[in-house]
Amino acid sequence: MGTLTVTSKGASIELSATDMSEKWETVGKTKPAATKGKANGTKVSKKQEAKIYTMEDVLPASSVENMYQAAFNPTPASPKKDKKETNGTAKPKPKSTEKKVEKPKIPSTLAQAVKENLRVEDLKNLLESSQVRFPDSPLLWVRDVAAYLNLKLVTQPPTEGDTLGGEPSTALTANMKKVINVMLQKCTDSMKETFFETCVANTAHDLSKGMCVTGWRMLTQLLAEANPT
């Protein structure tokens, strides 16, 4: 390829024809280069001085991707929680419309308790079950009957009675008394005396604890009627 040589003041400059616009080769002596355009002793070309840097040249690829995503595909803002009232307390919850379950009222009289809570069939089934489980222990029959009556015949205020007559045994129906008397007839007189003593002792014991003793009192009265001597 041909070259063009230019001579000026004792110095010649040879220019390559193929790269005339970009490269200059110095031939012979040249003047020292000006300090302008140098950085740290390294010559900086005009192209490098005029170069424009983009975000891709300066920032990491991941940071650039996040910036574009934030600008063109922003994430929806999360819904704000309900603000509390100005006094710092949470808003009161609406009261439930469900009705509270009312506790059953305790009968005020023994007659009412017998009518509402006692059934002849239940009393009969209890005695039959107890006699099957404890065929040779009549004392346990009496215990089961007394415990059942104590549970079913609770009143407010508690019922008071007389050992020799009146309440509480008079509150029982004729059929209820019959079921209990049939059980007592299966026992000997000595066993009935043991029953009587047991009922009196348990009445005093449970009464001292504030428990219902209506069942023990009923059995004491029925035993006294069945064996007056």
C-alpha positions in Angstrom: 0.0 0.0 0.0 1.1 3.6 -0.6 1.9 6.1 2.1 1.9 9.9 2.1 4.9 11.6 3.7 4.6 15.2 5.0 7.7 17.2 6.0 7.4 20.2 8.4 10.3 22.0 10.1 12.8 19.2 10.0 10.3 16.5 10.9 8.5 14.1 8.6 5.2 12.4 9.2 4.3 9.3 7.3 0.5 8.6 6.9 -0.8 5.2 6.0 -3.3 5.4 3.1 -5.5 2.7 4.5 -6.0 4.4 7.8 -5.4 8.0 7.0 -8.2 9.2 9.2 -7.3 7.3 12.3 -3.5 6.5 12.5 -0.5 8.8 12.3 3.0 7.4 12.4 5.8 9.7 13.4 9.1 9.5 11.5 12.2 11.2 12.7 12.3 13.6 15.6 9.1 14.9 17.0 8.4 17.5 19.7 7.5 16.2 23.1 3.9 15.5 23.5 1.8 17.9 25.5 0.8 16.9 29.0 -2.8 17.4 28.1 -4.6 14.1 27.5 -2.3 12.0 29.8 -3.5 10.3 32.9 -1.0 8.7 35.2 1.7 8.7 32.6 -0.4 6.8 30.0 -1.5 8.5 26.8 -5.2 8.8 26.5 -6.7 9.0 23.0 -9.4 11.5 22.0 -11.7 8.6 21.5 -11.3 7.4 25.1 -11.8 11.0 26.4 -15.0 11.3 24.5 -16.4 7.8 25.3 -19.8 7.8 27.0 -20.4 5.1 29.7 -23.7 3.4 30.1 -25.3 1.7 33.1 -24.3 -1.7 31.7 -20.6 -0.7 31.6 -20.6 0.5 35.3 -23.1 -1.6 37.2 -23.3 -5.4 37.6 -25.8 -7.2 35.4 -27.9 -8.3 38.3 -28.3 -4.6 39.5 -29.3 -3.4 36.0 -31.9 -6.2 35.7 -33.4 -5.3 39.1 -33.6 -1.6 38.1 -35.4 -2.4 34.9 -37.8 -4.8 36.7 -38.6 -2.2 39.3 -39.3 0.5 36.7 -41.4 -1.6 34.2 -42.8 -4.3 36.4 -43.4 -3.0 39.9 -44.7 -5.4 42.5 -48.2 -4.5 43.9 -48.2 -2.9 47.3 -49.3 -5.2 50.1 -52.6 -4.2 51.7 -52.2 -2.2 54.8 -53.4 -3.6 58.1 -56.3 -2.1 59.8 -55.1 0.9 61.8 -55.8 0.9 65.5 -57.8 3.6 67.0 -56.1 6.9 68.0 -56.1 5.8 71.7 -53.9 2.8 70.9 -56.6 0.2 71.4 -57.9 -2.2 68.8 -61.4 -1.8 67.4 -63.9 -3.7 69.5 -65.1 -7.0 67.9 -68.8 -7.3 67.2 -70.6 -9.1 69.9 -71.7 -12.6 69.2 -75.4 -13.0 68.6 -75.5 -16.5 69.9 -77.5 -17.0 73.0 -75.8 -18.3 76.1 -76.9 -21.7 77.3 -78.8 -21.3 80.5 -78.1 -23.7 83.2 -81.1 -25.7 84.5 -82.7 -24.2 87.5 -82.5 -26.2 90.7 -85.9 -27.2 92.0 -87.1 -25.3 95.1 -89.1 -28.1 96.6 -88.7 -31.8 96.9 -92.0 -32.5 95.1 -90.8 -30.5 92.1 -87.4 -32.4 92.1 -89.2 -35.7 92.1 -91.5 -34.7 89.3 -88.7 -33.3 87.1 -85.8 -35.6 87.7 -87.0 -39.0 89.0 -88.6 -41.8 87.0 -89.9 -45.2 88.2 -88.3 -47.0 85.3 -84.9 -45.5 85.9 -85.0 -46.5 89.6 -86.1 -50.0 88.7 -83.4 -50.5 86.1 -80.8 -49.2 88.6 -81.8 -51.7 91.3 -81.9 -54.6 88.8 -78.4 -53.7 87.5 -77.0 -53.5 91.0 -78.4 -56.8 92.1 -76.9 -58.5 89.0 -73.5 -57.0 89.7 -73.5 -57.7 93.4 -75.9 -60.6 94.0 -74.5 -61.4 97.5 -74.0 -57.8 98.7 -77.4 -56.2 99.6 -75.6 -53.4 101.3 -74.3 -52.2 97.9 -77.8 -52.2 96.6 -78.8 -49.7 99.3 -75.7 -47.6 98.6 -76.5 -47.4 94.8 -80.1 -46.4 95.5 -79.2 -43.7 98.0 -76.5 -42.3 95.7 -79.0 -42.1 92.8 -81.6 -40.3 95.0 -79.0 -37.9 96.4 -78.1 -36.9 92.8 -81.6 -36.5 91.4 -83.3 -34.8 94.4 -81.1 -31.8 95.0 -83.1 -28.7 96.0 -82.4 -25.1 96.8 -82.8 -24.6 99.7 -81.9 -28.1 100.9 -84.7 -30.3 102.0 -85.0 -31.1 105.7 -86.8 -34.2 106.9 -87.9 -36.2 109.9 -86.6 -39.7 110.4 -89.9 -41.0 111.7 -92.2 -39.7 109.0 -93.2 -36.9 106.6 -90.7 -35.7 104.1 -88.6 -36.7 102.3 -90.2 -40.1 101.7 -93.7 -38.8 101.3 -92.5 -37.0 98.1 -92.1 -40.3 96.4 -94.9 -41.8 94.4 -96.5 -45.1 95.4 -94.7 -47.0 92.6 -91.3 -45.6 93.6 -91.9 -46.7 97.2 -92.9 -50.1 96.0 -89.7 -50.7 94.0 -87.6 -49.8 97.0 -89.7 -52.0 99.4 -89.4 -55.0 97.2 -85.7 -54.7 97.5 -85.8 -54.4 101.3 -88.1 -57.5 101.6 -85.3 -59.6 100.1 -83.2 -58.9 103.2 -83.3 -60.4 106.6 -84.2 -58.4 109.7 -80.6 -58.3 110.9 -79.6 -57.0 107.5 -82.3 -54.3 107.7 -80.8 -53.2 111.0 -77.4 -52.9 109.4 -79.0 -50.9 106.6 -80.6 -48.5 109.1 -77.3 -47.9 110.9 -75.5 -47.3 107.6 -78.0 -44.8 106.4 -77.9 -42.8 109.7 -74.1 -42.8 109.7 -73.8 -41.7 106.1 -76.5 -39.0 106.6 -74.3 -37.4 109.3 -71.1 -37.8 107.3 -72.4 -36.3 104.0 -74.3 -33.6 105.8 -71.1 -32.3 107.5 -69.7 -31.9 104.0 -72.6 -29.9 102.7 -73.8 -32.7 100.4 -77.3 -33.7 99.6 -78.6 -36.4 102.0 -82.1 -36.8 100.7 -81.5 -40.4 99.5 -80.1 -41.5 102.8 -83.0 -40.0 104.7 -85.6 -41.6 102.4 -84.1 -45.0 102.9 -83.9 -44.5 106.7 -87.7 -43.7 106.8 -88.6 -46.6 104.6 -86.5 -49.0 106.8 -88.1 -47.7 109.9 -91.6 -48.3 108.4 -90.6 -51.8 107.1 -89.1 -52.9 110.5 -90.7 -50.7 113.2 -89.2 -52.8 116.1 
